[in-house]
Amino acid sequence: MQYRFTLLFILLVVALFSAAQDTLFIHQVYRVQKGKSLSIKPGTVVSFAAGARLEVAGSLLAKGTKEKPIRFTSADKDESGAGIVITGANPAERIEFNQVKFINLLQPLRFEPFWSRKEVEINNFEVANCKSGESVFYISNSLKNLNRKPIQLTIKNGQLTNNYAGILIENSGSQGISIHLDSLTFFDNKLEGLDDNLGMLHLSLGEPFHAANLRIGALAFHRNSSSEKNDGLTLSGVADTIHVKSIYSKPGYRAVT
């Protein structure tokens, strides 16, 4: 009799968990260990308590759809969650975001120094109302050549609106990472971070610089503001020139030459 009761209780817990899968609550720190993978299904809301974070040492696959995007947001609109932190050198694993929204987080996506993955793809995304002044995507120096091939990093088809900082990528164009940026739109943002010399998209260029490892397609900047007037693309490093296919002053308008 006790066995049947225990089994019934377990089945009830599983059923309740399955019914609640559309919302994933992060209360403090939720860790994905090395060698493990977290897959988030379309339509899921990942809700962070104040200061809570999702720490990923393995793989993270967040693949929504146009009809059912995945939302990463804060449970309390007045006390933001920290966001997602990618850690560790794991060149066999991957990070993928597709059809996702990051809303009201301290720093939606942070790659800790000396990280490594086989591939990172961030596609069809929105970032909005992140007002801590921290870069909404901070991609620090990666660990080089663990698998003798550059990390493939793609960020494309994104819209950033009403944030207090932009995207910062370190060591861009270095030998250890191949970066592709395309169709990124920044509008109605206000740069209020610790260093407002950084634009909405800041690339710290690697040394030595390999132009083939930095491909930039279309970028659009509109109605962004900064006390230093650096509200578009900014660069630092030793390279004399980089190639950008198009920079638009307004979405849908002519390219800036």
Backbone as CSV, one residue per row, in Angstrom:
resi,resn,N_x,N_y,N_z,CA_x,CA_y,CA_z,C_x,C_y,C_z
1,MET,0.825,-1.204,0.000,0.000,0.000,0.000,0.863,1.260,0.000
2,GLN,1.916,1.215,0.830,2.829,2.369,0.888,3.545,2.558,-0.444
3,TYR,3.901,1.444,-1.127,4.554,1.506,-2.427,3.660,2.204,-3.441
4,ARG,2.350,1.841,-3.449,1.424,2.452,-4.392,1.271,3.952,-4.134
5,PHE,1.216,4.314,-2.856,1.094,5.736,-2.521,2.308,6.523,-2.990
6,THR,3.506,5.948,-2.773,4.748,6.615,-3.202,4.781,6.784,-4.707
7,LEU,4.383,5.738,-5.449,4.375,5.796,-6.903,3.382,6.848,-7.393
8,LEU,2.201,6.885,-6.754,1.198,7.877,-7.129,1.709,9.294,-6.888
9,PHE,2.417,9.494,-5.773,2.971,10.813,-5.454,4.000,11.239,-6.490
10,ILE,4.870,10.294,-6.893,5.899,10.592,-7.896,5.252,10.970,-9.222
11,LEU,4.238,10.211,-9.644,3.555,10.506,-10.900,2.877,11.864,-10.844
12,LEU,2.323,12.220,-9.680,1.662,13.515,-9.530,2.671,14.651,-9.643
13,VAL,3.848,14.492,-9.043,4.896,15.513,-9.129,5.360,15.691,-10.565
14,VAL,5.560,14.573,-11.276,5.980,14.635,-12.677,4.938,15.360,-13.513
15,ALA,3.656,15.061,-13.268,2.586,15.696,-14.029,2.544,17.197,-13.770
16,LEU,2.690,17.580,-12.511,2.692,19.005,-12.186,3.880,19.703,-12.817
17,PHE,5.045,19.056,-12.796,6.236,19.656,-13.408,6.024,19.839,-14.906
18,SER,5.444,18.825,-15.560,5.224,18.909,-17.001,4.247,20.018,-17.333
19,ALA,3.219,20.181,-16.506,2.229,21.219,-16.768,2.816,22.610,-16.605
20,ALA,3.869,22.714,-15.762,4.457,24.024,-15.483,5.707,24.309,-16.308
21,GLN,5.980,23.473,-17.287,7.215,23.617,-18.043,7.290,24.907,-18.842
22,ASP,6.152,25.553,-19.134,6.171,26.766,-19.928,6.807,27.942,-19.187
23,THR,6.993,27.825,-17.882,7.693,28.841,-17.101,8.799,28.175,-16.302
24,LEU,10.016,28.665,-16.494,11.165,28.169,-15.740,11.606,29.290,-14.808
25,PHE,11.504,29.064,-13.485,11.884,30.069,-12.507,13.332,29.851,-12.070
26,ILE,14.143,30.904,-12.148,15.520,30.867,-11.654,15.544,31.714,-10.379
27,HIS,15.722,31.054,-9.229,15.625,31.775,-7.957,16.971,32.319,-7.487
28,GLN,18.043,31.551,-7.618,19.370,32.023,-7.213,20.354,31.775,-8.356
29,VAL,20.983,30.598,-8.354,21.881,30.215,-9.449,21.471,28.834,-9.935
30,TYR,21.143,28.746,-11.214,20.855,27.450,-11.832,22.029,27.115,-12.734
31,ARG,22.687,25.968,-12.492,23.913,25.628,-13.212,23.679,24.472,-14.181
32,VAL,24.203,24.642,-15.397,24.268,23.557,-16.370,25.715,23.101,-16.395
33,GLN,25.981,21.917,-15.906,27.346,21.449,-15.735,28.008,21.094,-17.071
34,LYS,29.323,21.047,-17.069,30.089,20.642,-18.247,29.646,19.248,-18.696
35,GLY,29.431,19.091,-19.982,28.989,17.814,-20.518,27.477,17.644,-20.526
36,LYS,26.753,18.575,-19.915,25.298,18.529,-19.882,24.728,19.581,-20.838
37,SER,23.457,19.418,-21.193,22.804,20.342,-22.119,21.439,20.725,-21.577
38,LEU,21.114,22.004,-21.673,19.779,22.485,-21.326,19.088,22.931,-22.601
39,SER,17.953,22.305,-22.904,17.138,22.691,-24.054,15.867,23.359,-23.552
40,ILE,15.544,24.519,-24.127,14.356,25.275,-23.719,13.397,25.298,-24.895
41,LYS,12.173,24.859,-24.651,11.229,24.680,-25.756,10.550,25.995,-26.129
42,PRO,9.992,26.069,-27.340,9.305,27.288,-27.785,8.199,27.708,-26.822
43,GLY,8.078,29.032,-26.651,7.022,29.575,-25.814,7.349,29.659,-24.340
44,THR,8.496,29.127,-23.921,8.861,29.137,-22.506,9.215,30.548,-22.042
45,VAL,8.815,30.898,-20.835,9.249,32.118,-20.163,10.250,31.716,-19.092
46,VAL,11.484,32.209,-19.210,12.503,31.974,-18.198,12.520,33.215,-17.308
47,SER,12.065,33.047,-16.069,11.834,34.169,-15.168,12.888,34.174,-14.062
48,PHE,13.646,35.276,-13.957,14.743,35.385,-12.999,14.307,36.194,-11.776
49,ALA,14.584,35.660,-10.593,14.416,36.451,-9.379,15.500,37.523,-9.332
50,ALA,15.362,38.480,-8.431,16.330,39.569,-8.328,17.742,39.022,-8.133
51,GLY,18.660,39.377,-9.040,20.051,38.958,-8.950,20.320,37.526,-9.356
52,ALA,19.301,36.758,-9.717,19.488,35.351,-10.070,20.103,35.216,-11.454
53,ARG,20.811,34.103,-11.676,21.448,33.902,-12.971,21.398,32.432,-13.382
54,LEU,21.487,32.237,-14.680,21.618,30.914,-15.278,23.060,30.766,-15.724
55,GLU,23.783,29.848,-15.108,25.216,29.677,-15.363,25.420,28.406,-16.181
56,VAL,26.051,28.549,-17.350,26.139,27.438,-18.303,27.604,27.076,-18.557
57,ALA,27.998,25.885,-18.090,29.321,25.353,-18.390,29.265,24.314,-19.502
58,GLY,28.053,23.922,-19.901,27.857,22.949,-20.966,27.236,23.591,-22.199
59,SER,26.164,22.979,-22.706,25.459,23.497,-23.886,24.129,24.115,-23.470
60,LEU,23.704,25.115,-24.227,22.395,25.739,-24.028,21.744,25.902,-25.388
61,LEU,20.563,25.317,-25.551,19.833,25.376,-26.811,18.463,25.980,-26.522
62,ALA,18.298,27.259,-26.851,17.040,27.967,-26.645,16.484,28.307,-28.020
63,LYS,15.626,27.444,-28.534,15.135,27.587,-29.897,13.620,27.760,-29.892
64,GLY,13.214,29.030,-29.988,11.801,29.327,-30.092,11.352,29.334,-31.541
65,THR,10.150,29.826,-31.762,9.630,30.011,-33.112,9.088,31.439,-33.206
66,LYS,8.777,31.869,-34.407,8.225,33.208,-34.576,6.903,33.347,-33.821
67,GLU,6.104,32.292,-33.829,4.819,32.318,-33.133,4.989,32.123,-31.635
68,LYS,6.011,31.396,-31.214,6.252,31.102,-29.800,7.709,31.392,-29.436
69,PRO,8.056,32.672,-29.328,9.428,32.993,-28.921,9.668,32.620,-27.461
70,ILE,10.927,32.439,-27.124,11.330,32.213,-25.732,11.656,33.563,-25.115
71,ARG,11.171,33.810,-23.896,11.389,35.088,-23.222,12.237,34.879,-21.969
72,PHE,13.337,35.625,-21.887,14.162,35.669,-20.682,13.887,37.018,-20.016
73,THR,13.341,36.995,-18.807,12.911,38.249,-18.200,13.016,38.155,-16.684
74,SER,12.716,39.264,-16.016,12.780,39.323,-14.556,11.399,39.100,-13.957
75,ALA,11.371,38.382,-12.842,10.099,38.137,-12.163,9.544,39.418,-11.566
76,ASP,10.435,40.296,-11.105,10.050,41.565,-10.506,10.539,42.692,-11.410
77,LYS,9.637,43.502,-11.905,10.028,44.555,-12.846,10.927,45.608,-12.210
78,ASP,10.911,45.704,-10.864,11.714,46.711,-10.174,13.061,46.180,-9.684
79,GLU,13.236,44.852,-9.654,14.498,44.246,-9.219,14.898,43.195,-10.242
80,SER,15.832,43.562,-11.097,16.146,42.732,-12.255,16.945,41.487,-11.891
81,GLY,16.721,40.427,-12.657,17.572,39.254,-12.584,18.895,39.519,-13.288
82,ALA,19.913,38.713,-12.965,21.243,38.951,-13.523,21.320,38.586,-14.997
83,GLY,20.823,37.397,-15.378,20.888,36.960,-16.767,21.626,35.639,-16.916
84,ILE,22.217,35.436,-18.083,22.858,34.172,-18.447,24.363,34.372,-18.509
85,VAL,25.099,33.456,-17.883,26.561,33.520,-17.849,27.118,32.247,-18.472
86,ILE,27.944,32.408,-19.505,28.594,31.271,-20.167,30.013,31.150,-19.607
87,THR,30.349,29.980,-19.083,31.650,29.778,-18.454,32.332,28.536,-19.020
88,GLY,33.652,28.463,-18.824,34.380,27.239,-19.093,34.801,27.050,-20.530
89,ALA,35.829,26.235,-20.699,36.382,25.918,-22.016,35.920,24.531,-22.417
90,ASN,34.907,24.471,-23.285,34.303,23.214,-23.708,34.082,23.229,-25.215
91,PRO,35.144,22.979,-25.996,35.071,23.171,-27.447,34.172,22.185,-28.185
92,ALA,33.649,21.172,-27.507,32.743,20.236,-28.176,31.282,20.657,-28.035
93,GLU,31.005,21.673,-27.241,29.631,22.044,-26.946,29.249,23.328,-27.669
94,ARG,27.955,23.675,-27.603,27.488,24.825,-28.371,26.434,25.617,-27.603
95,ILE,26.284,26.869,-28.026,25.276,27.756,-27.479,24.424,28.245,-28.642
96,GLU,23.101,28.118,-28.516,22.223,28.579,-29.597,20.995,29.275,-29.029
97,PHE,20.744,30.486,-29.527,19.513,31.216,-29.254,18.855,31.527,-30.593
98,ASN,17.578,31.217,-30.721,16.847,31.540,-31.945,15.413,31.877,-31.568
99,GLN,14.930,33.009,-32.088,13.597,33.502,-31.761,13.447,33.647,-30.242
100,VAL,14.254,34.546,-29.686,14.247,34.785,-28.243,14.130,36.284,-27.956
101,LYS,13.667,36.597,-26.736,13.584,37.978,-26.269,14.224,38.072,-24.891
102,PHE,15.104,39.067,-24.720,15.722,39.348,-23.427,15.144,40.671,-22.934
103,ILE,14.487,40.657,-21.780,13.768,41.843,-21.313,14.086,42.110,-19.842
104,ASN,14.496,43.355,-19.540,14.640,43.816,-18.159,15.569,42.919,-17.336
105,LEU,16.783,42.713,-17.831,17.800,41.960,-17.100,19.025,42.846,-16.879
106,LEU,19.802,42.540,-15.839,20.997,43.335,-15.564,22.011,43.201,-16.699
107,GLN,22.256,41.983,-17.135,23.146,41.708,-18.269,22.664,40.409,-18.907
108,PRO,21.876,40.512,-19.968,21.251,39.308,-20.530,22.215,38.170,-20.840
109,LEU,23.388,38.499,-21.398,24.285,37.435,-21.839,25.731,37.836,-21.613
110,ARG,26.445,37.038,-20.826,27.836,37.316,-20.490,28.678,36.065,-20.715
111,PHE,29.760,36.217,-21.478,30.731,35.148,-21.676,31.956,35.470,-20.832
112,GLU,32.217,34.643,-19.828,33.335,34.887,-18.920,34.673,34.714,-19.645
113,PRO,35.737,35.389,-19.170,37.061,35.247,-19.817,37.492,33.797,-19.959
114,PHE,38.128,33.533,-21.106,38.708,32.223,-21.439,37.641,31.138,-21.614
115,TRP,36.488,31.556,-22.118,35.455,30.606,-22.477,35.796,29.977,-23.821
116,SER,35.141,28.868,-24.131,35.291,28.253,-25.455,34.105,27.335,-25.718
117,ARG,33.605,27.398,-26.947,32.589,26.472,-27.439,32.875,26.226,-28.917
118,LYS,32.326,25.160,-29.458,32.481,24.903,-30.887,31.782,25.974,-31.699
119,GLU,30.576,26.352,-31.256,29.774,27.297,-32.028,28.834,28.063,-31.102
120,VAL,28.651,29.348,-31.417,27.666,30.179,-30.725,26.835,30.869,-31.796
121,GLU,25.524,30.705,-31.738,24.639,31.376,-32.687,23.529,32.093,-31.927
122,ILE,23.402,33.392,-32.177,22.336,34.211,-31.598,21.597,34.828,-32.772
123,ASN,20.373,34.378,-33.012,19.666,34.717,-34.253,18.203,35.044,-33.934
124,ASN,17.665,36.029,-34.638,16.258,36.398,-34.468,15.947,36.713,-33.001
125,PHE,16.498,37.820,-32.529,16.381,38.129,-31.106,16.025,39.599,-30.892
126,GLU,15.524,39.876,-29.697,15.260,41.236,-29.246,15.851,41.418,-27.851
127,VAL,16.396,42.613,-27.595,16.855,42.986,-26.260,16.209,44.322,-25.919
128,ALA,15.510,44.388,-24.797,14.784,45.615,-24.465,14.762,45.862,-22.964
129,ASN,14.789,47.151,-22.605,14.584,47.599,-21.222,15.608,47.036,-20.239
130,CYS,16.849,46.892,-20.695,17.949,46.477,-19.814,18.726,47.739,-19.447
131,LYS,18.590,48.189,-18.198,19.014,49.540,-17.840,20.051,49.597,-16.727
132,SER,20.835,48.540,-16.569,21.880,48.555,-15.534,23.107,49.356,-15.968
133,GLY,23.264,49.571,-17.276,24.473,50.189,-17.805,25.544,49.184,-18.173
134,GLU,25.345,47.895,-17.861,26.260,46.825,-18.286,25.951,46.454,-19.733
135,SER,26.995,46.084,-20.482,26.787,45.640,-21.861,25.735,44.537,-21.893
136,VAL,24.765,44.671,-22.807,23.704,43.662,-22.832,24.248,42.303,-23.264
137,PHE,25.197,42.309,-24.219,25.977,41.116,-24.537,27.435,41.471,-24.311
138,TYR,28.080,40.780,-23.387,29.507,40.977,-23.163,30.216,39.681,-23.517
139,ILE,31.034,39.733,-24.574,31.741,38.538,-25.039,33.225,38.789,-24.847
140,SER,33.783,38.197,-23.811,35.171,38.454,-23.426,36.125,37.584,-24.240
141,ASN,37.412,37.724,-23.953,38.435,36.946,-24.648,38.167,35.451,-24.495
142,SER,38.191,34.758,-25.609,37.998,33.308,-25.580,39.349,32.604,-25.473
143,LEU,39.279,31.338,-25.096,40.481,30.508,-25.066,40.717,29.958,-26.463
144,LYS,41.922,30.076,-26.970,42.193,29.829,-28.379,42.559,28.379,-28.671
145,ASN,42.095,27.918,-29.821,42.639,26.746,-30.497,42.621,25.463,-29.681
146,LEU,41.633,25.305,-28.799,41.547,24.040,-28.080,41.203,22.894,-29.032
147,ASN,40.441,23.187,-30.077,40.106,22.159,-31.055,40.741,22.444,-32.419
148,ARG,41.715,23.353,-32.416,42.472,23.720,-33.616,41.618,24.364,-34.695
149,LYS,40.407,24.748,-34.359,39.541,25.472,-35.284,38.993,26.692,-34.552
150,PRO,38.806,27.803,-35.256,38.244,28.979,-34.586,36.824,28.714,-34.099
151,ILE,36.477,29.313,-32.981,35.086,29.323,-32.533,34.255,30.058,-33.580
152,GLN,33.088,29.530,-33.907,32.181,30.186,-34.843,31.139,30.974,-34.046
153,LEU,31.216,32.300,-34.089,30.287,33.164,-33.364,29.459,33.961,-34.366
154,THR,28.141,33.769,-34.337,27.232,34.470,-35.235,26.188,35.218,-34.420
155,ILE,26.057,36.523,-34.686,25.002,37.334,-34.074,24.295,38.058,-35.222
156,LYS,23.032,37.751,-35.455,22.353,38.333,-36.611,20.852,38.446,-36.358
157,ASN,20.228,39.309,-37.167,18.781,39.504,-37.121,18.318,39.866,-35.705
158,GLY,18.958,40.932,-35.162,18.654,41.347,-33.802,18.205,42.789,-33.712
159,GLN,17.410,43.085,-32.697,16.910,44.430,-32.457,17.125,44.777,-30.992
160,LEU,17.817,45.906,-30.742,18.074,46.365,-29.382,17.390,47.711,-29.181
161,THR,16.508,47.790,-28.183,15.671,48.963,-27.981,15.575,49.311,-26.502
162,ASN,15.718,50.611,-26.197,15.474,51.128,-24.851,16.379,50.477,-23.806
163,ASN,17.645,50.327,-24.148,18.644,49.821,-23.211,19.625,50.935,-22.847
164,TYR,20.401,50.725,-21.762,21.399,51.711,-21.352,22.819,51.281,-21.707
165,ALA,22.966,50.286,-22.541,24.281,49.846,-23.041,24.041,48.961,-24.253
166,GLY,25.144,48.619,-24.945,25.018,47.828,-26.162,25.778,46.516,-26.083
167,ILE,26.400,46.152,-27.206,27.136,44.894,-27.337,28.632,45.193,-27.323
168,LEU,29.377,44.434,-26.533,30.831,44.565,-26.464,31.460,43.206,-26.758
169,ILE,32.324,43.175,-27.790,33.011,41.938,-28.164,34.513,42.185,-28.121
170,GLU,35.211,41.431,-27.285,36.660,41.563,-27.168,37.368,40.626,-28.149
171,ASN,38.571,41.014,-28.518,39.452,40.179,-29.337,38.837,39.836,-30.693
172,SER,38.079,40.781,-31.244,37.421,40.559,-32.534,38.466,40.437,-33.646
173,GLY,38.279,39.469,-34.529,39.212,39.278,-35.638,40.489,38.577,-35.247
174,SER,40.504,37.956,-34.081,41.706,37.220,-33.676,41.709,35.836,-34.326
175,GLN,42.780,35.131,-34.158,42.925,33.827,-34.804,41.974,32.787,-34.220
176,GLY,41.611,32.931,-32.944,40.854,31.881,-32.266,39.351,31.949,-32.410
177,ILE,38.825,32.999,-33.045,37.377,33.132,-33.133,36.992,33.793,-34.454
178,SER,36.017,33.199,-35.145,35.494,33.737,-36.393,34.127,34.339,-36.114
179,ILE,33.989,35.659,-36.349,32.793,36.399,-35.955,32.030,36.863,-37.196
180,HIS,30.714,36.647,-37.167,29.842,37.119,-38.241,28.702,37.913,-37.609
181,LEU,28.623,39.199,-37.937,27.559,40.078,-37.457,26.756,40.575,-38.642
182,ASP,25.426,40.544,-38.538,24.620,40.996,-39.679,23.199,41.324,-39.232
183,SER,22.617,42.323,-39.891,21.214,42.702,-39.689,20.924,42.978,-38.216
184,LEU,21.716,43.896,-37.647,21.541,44.304,-36.253,21.043,45.744,-36.228
185,THR,19.976,45.990,-35.491,19.352,47.300,-35.407,19.373,47.793,-33.967
186,PHE,19.883,49.017,-33.775,19.952,49.641,-32.454,19.141,50.940,-32.510
187,PHE,18.071,51.048,-31.729,17.351,52.315,-31.750,16.712,52.623,-30.397
188,ASP,16.651,53.936,-30.118,16.072,54.449,-28.868,16.800,53.910,-27.641
189,ASN,18.109,53.752,-27.742,18.922,53.369,-26.601,19.632,54.596,-26.033
190,LYS,19.986,54.538,-24.762,20.680,55.646,-24.103,21.882,55.075,-23.361
191,LEU,23.083,55.463,-23.794,24.291,54.908,-23.191,24.581,55.613,-21.869
192,GLU,24.488,54.843,-20.781,24.714,55.408,-19.456,25.600,54.511,-18.609
193,GLY,26.472,53.736,-19.231,27.348,52.843,-18.492,28.550,53.563,-17.912
194,LEU,29.478,52.763,-17.349,30.672,53.326,-16.736,31.587,53.968,-17.769
195,ASP,31.515,53.498,-19.012,32.375,54.039,-20.065,31.515,54.373,-21.270
196,ASP,31.058,55.636,-21.349,30.191,56.002,-22.465,30.993,56.360,-23.713
197,ASN,32.318,56.100,-23.688,33.098,56.175,-24.926,32.806,54.977,-25.832
198,LEU,32.204,53.935,-25.276,31.842,52.758,-26.059,30.518,52.992,-26.753
199,GLY,30.457,52.673,-28.044,29.221,52.825,-28.791,28.256,51.690,-28.528
200,MET,27.137,51.716,-29.239,26.149,50.645,-29.087,26.710,49.299,-29.503
201,LEU,27.632,49.313,-30.451,28.366,48.104,-30.813,29.849,48.445,-30.745
202,HIS,30.542,47.878,-29.776,31.979,48.147,-29.639,32.755,46.863,-29.886
203,LEU,33.730,46.958,-30.794,34.596,45.836,-31.124,36.021,46.168,-30.695
204,SER,36.532,45.379,-29.783,37.939,45.466,-29.415,38.694,44.504,-30.321
205,LEU,39.521,45.036,-31.210,40.139,44.233,-32.268,41.341,43.462,-31.743
206,GLY,41.455,42.213,-32.192,42.528,41.345,-31.731,43.878,41.721,-32.331
207,GLU,44.919,41.241,-31.707,46.285,41.462,-32.193,47.041,40.130,-32.170
208,PRO,47.501,39.640,-33.324,47.333,40.235,-34.650,45.882,40.133,-35.132
209,PHE,45.523,41.042,-36.056,44.166,41.101,-36.566,44.058,40.333,-37.866
210,HIS,43.049,39.447,-37.965,42.801,38.661,-39.175,41.454,39.098,-39.751
211,ALA,41.495,39.871,-40.813,40.268,40.440,-41.383,39.257,39.365,-41.763
212,ALA,39.735,38.208,-42.190,38.827,37.132,-42.607,38.001,36.590,-41.445
213,ASN,38.443,36.839,-40.215,37.730,36.331,-39.047,36.734,37.334,-38.460
214,LEU,36.498,38.444,-39.182,35.505,39.410,-38.748,34.688,39.853,-39.959
215,ARG,33.485,39.317,-40.086,32.594,39.654,-41.195,31.402,40.435,-40.640
216,ILE,31.201,41.633,-41.183,30.109,42.493,-40.709,29.233,42.864,-41.892
217,GLY,27.957,42.540,-41.791,27.001,42.866,-42.847,26.334,44.203,-42.590
218,ALA,25.015,44.221,-42.439,24.253,45.463,-42.283,24.042,45.787,-40.810
219,LEU,24.309,47.068,-40.465,24.063,47.590,-39.125,23.192,48.830,-39.254
220,ALA,22.270,49.041,-38.314,21.415,50.228,-38.340,21.382,50.860,-36.952
221,PHE,21.566,52.201,-36.911,21.553,52.956,-35.659,20.591,54.133,-35.820
222,HIS,19.679,54.281,-34.852,18.676,55.341,-34.988,18.216,55.797,-33.611
223,ARG,18.277,57.097,-33.367,17.795,57.726,-32.136,18.446,57.161,-30.886
224,ASN,19.723,56.792,-30.974,20.482,56.442,-29.779,21.157,57.706,-29.252
225,SER,21.440,57.752,-27.955,22.060,58.940,-27.382,23.182,58.570,-26.430
226,SER,24.171,59.473,-26.355,25.319,59.292,-25.471,25.921,60.656,-25.199
227,SER,26.417,60.884,-23.981,27.043,62.172,-23.665,28.283,62.417,-24.516
228,GLU,28.925,61.319,-24.973,30.119,61.431,-25.816,29.790,61.341,-27.301
229,LYS,28.511,61.209,-27.621,28.037,61.111,-29.004,28.594,59.898,-29.749
230,ASN,29.059,58.913,-28.998,29.489,57.657,-29.604,28.323,56.670,-29.516
231,ASP,27.346,56.876,-30.375,26.122,56.087,-30.246,25.956,55.077,-31.377
232,GLY,27.025,54.790,-32.102,26.961,53.815,-33.184,27.992,52.720,-33.000
233,LEU,28.812,52.523,-34.026,29.882,51.530,-33.993,31.171,52.194,-33.537
234,THR,31.831,51.618,-32.531,33.137,52.100,-32.089,34.131,50.946,-32.069
235,LEU,35.402,51.307,-32.222,36.466,50.315,-32.321,37.618,50.684,-31.404
236,SER,38.353,49.676,-30.974,39.630,49.884,-30.303,40.574,48.770,-30.748
237,GLY,41.855,49.042,-30.705,42.832,48.040,-31.130,43.788,48.595,-32.160
238,VAL,44.586,47.713,-32.764,45.695,48.139,-33.613,45.377,48.127,-35.104
239,ALA,44.288,47.509,-35.516,43.995,47.407,-36.950,43.665,48.784,-37.534
240,ASP,44.135,49.044,-38.739,43.892,50.332,-39.401,42.484,50.425,-39.972
241,THR,41.988,49.330,-40.531,40.671,49.358,-41.172,39.950,48.030,-40.944
242,ILE,38.632,48.108,-40.969,37.795,46.910,-41.016,36.764,47.125,-42.114
243,HIS,36.161,46.054,-42.579,35.176,46.158,-43.646,33.781,45.929,-43.077
244,VAL,32.873,46.868,-43.353,31.461,46.741,-42.990,30.649,46.907,-44.262
245,LYS,29.739,45.985,-44.526,28.977,46.043,-45.768,28.117,47.303,-45.828
246,SER,27.346,47.579,-44.763,26.464,48.750,-44.761,26.213,49.203,-43.341
247,ILE,26.220,50.527,-43.137,25.757,51.107,-41.884,24.639,52.081,-42.229
248,TYR,23.472,51.868,-41.647,22.313,52.702,-41.925,22.074,53.662,-40.767
249,SER,21.719,54.898,-41.109,21.410,55.879,-40.075,20.008,55.696,-39.517
250,LYS,19.122,55.092,-40.317,17.788,54.770,-39.882,17.403,53.430,-40.503
251,PRO,16.653,52.593,-39.789,16.230,51.338,-40.390,15.482,51.565,-41.695
252,GLY,15.926,50.928,-42.752,15.252,51.038,-44.035,15.693,52.196,-44.882
253,TYR,16.619,53.040,-44.376,17.093,54.183,-45.151,18.435,53.850,-45.802
254,ARG,18.972,54.856,-46.522,20.199,54.602,-47.269,21.366,54.342,-46.317
255,ALA,22.357,53.665,-46.839,23.542,53.348,-46.035,24.395,54.599,-45.843
256,VAL,25.063,54.680,-44.699,26.029,55.744,-44.425,27.343,55.362,-45.069
257,THR,27.931,56.269,-45.856,29.188,55.958,-46.541,30.334,56.719,-45.915
